[in-house]
């Protein structure tokens, strides 16, 4: 029995050490690469992936937008909805109250937001739109000279707006 316990302890130590020595840190990586934003499971149990540093055309995502997206993605991956709501009520984010309520109450919506932000955004004159294969979409407006851009729309399923922004 003690041999089995010793083997399990060694295997756990090796696993922890390999995670700590992983080269997947954000240090030294250019903003045009894909970097892990979280390795935690979303509230719905899906493991979070990576936020892309380039858009659908292969162009770098602006640093300010990338920072916002990573913060929202990380918060959406946490089981506690408070972290996401605190992030989404910061200046620049103009989500309607029903959308905020859905993200507050529905772990599946938070998981869908995390998945959506793992896609390469489509760039338009008005901003960037993240389109998930499921039909979900997150729209980030560009903002103005006196108002920062931010998340202005999120839907978990296709709508008339998202079908125009996220062509199949």
N, C-alpha and C positions, 0 to 999 in steps of 0.2 A: 504494500500500500504506500509506503514511504517513497518507493522508487517512482511510482506513478505521480505522486505529488511533486517530487523533484523535477520530473520531466515536464509537467505542466507549468511549473514556475519558470523553468528555463525557456520554454516556448513562449510564455507570456512576456518575458524579458526581451527576447529576440524580436517579438512583434512590436513592442513599445519602442525599442531602439530603432527599428527600421522606419517606424512612423516619424520619429524625431529626426532621423538623418535624411528624410526624404528631400530630394532636390526641388520639390514643387513649391518653394516659397516664392513670394512676390519680389524679394530683394533682387535687384539687378536686372529685372526683366523689363523690356521695353513695353510701352503701353499698347503696342500693336500685336502682342502675343496673347494667347489665352492663358489666364492664370486662375488657379482655383480660388474661389471665393468662400467656399465652405465645404466641409466634408461631413456635416451633420445631416441627420435625417429630417425631412420636412415634417410638419404636423401630421400629414397624411401618410407618413412612413416611407416616402420616396427619398433616396439619398440625393442630396443636392449636388449639382454638377458645377460647371464653370461658367463664368460670365465672359463673353468674347470681347476682345479688345479691338476688333475690326468690324465694320459694317458688312452688309450683304454684298457690297461692291469691292470689298477688300481694303477699304480706306480706314485709317485709324479713327476710332470713336474719340471725340473730344474728351480731354482729361476730366473736365468738370462733370460732364455727363457720366463718364465711366465711374467716377467716384460716387455719384448719386446712385447709379444702378447697382454697384457693388454693395452699398450700404442697405439699400432696399432688399436686394437678394439675400444678404446675410440675415437681415431681420425676418424675412419671409421664411427662412429655413429653420428658425427657432420655434420651439413648441409654444412659447409664450406670445400671444398676440399683442401684448403691450409694447414690445420692442418694435414691431412693425408699425403700430399706430403712432408711436412717438416719432418715428422716422417720417411717416406720411403726413403728419400735421405740421411739419416744418415749413417755413416760407417757400413758396414756389410750387408746392404740390396743391392742386386744386381739384381733388377728387370729391365727387358729390357724396353727401352723407350716406345714401343707400349703399354705395360702393364701400365706403369705410365700414359700415355696419356688417356687410357681407364678409369683409376681410377680418373683422373682429370675431364674428361668430362661426365662421365656416373654415375649419382646418383645410378642407379640400381647395378652397379658393386661395388660401395662402400658398399651398403647394403648387397650384396652377400658376400663380404669379411667379414663384421661384423658377418653375420650368420655362415660363415665357421669357424671363430675363436671361435665360441661357442660350437663346437664339441670337443670331447676328441681326442687328436692327436694320431696317430699311430707312434710308435717309430721304427726306423730302424738304421742301422749302420751309415748312412749318416746324420741323423737328425730326425726331427719330421714333419709329414704331417697331416694337418687338412683336413678332407674329409667331405664335406657337403652332405646331402641326395640328393641335386639337381645335384650332379656331379662336383660341384666346388671344388677346392683344393688350399691350401696354403702350400708351402713347406719351411721349415726353415732348412737351412744347419747348421751343427755343428760348422763350423769354424775350425781354426787351432790355434796353440799356439801363433801366432803373428797377427792373423786376427779374429775378432769376428764373430760368426755365425749370421745369420739373415735371413730375408725373401728373398728367391732366386727365387721363382716362385709362380705365382698366375694365376689361370684360372677360368672363370665363368661357364665353361661347361666341360664335360668329354673330355679328349684327350688321346692319346696313353700313354703318361707319367702318367697321373693321374689314368688311368684304372689299371696300374701295381701297383701303390702306394695305391690305394683305392679300393681294391676288394669289390665286392657287398656282 
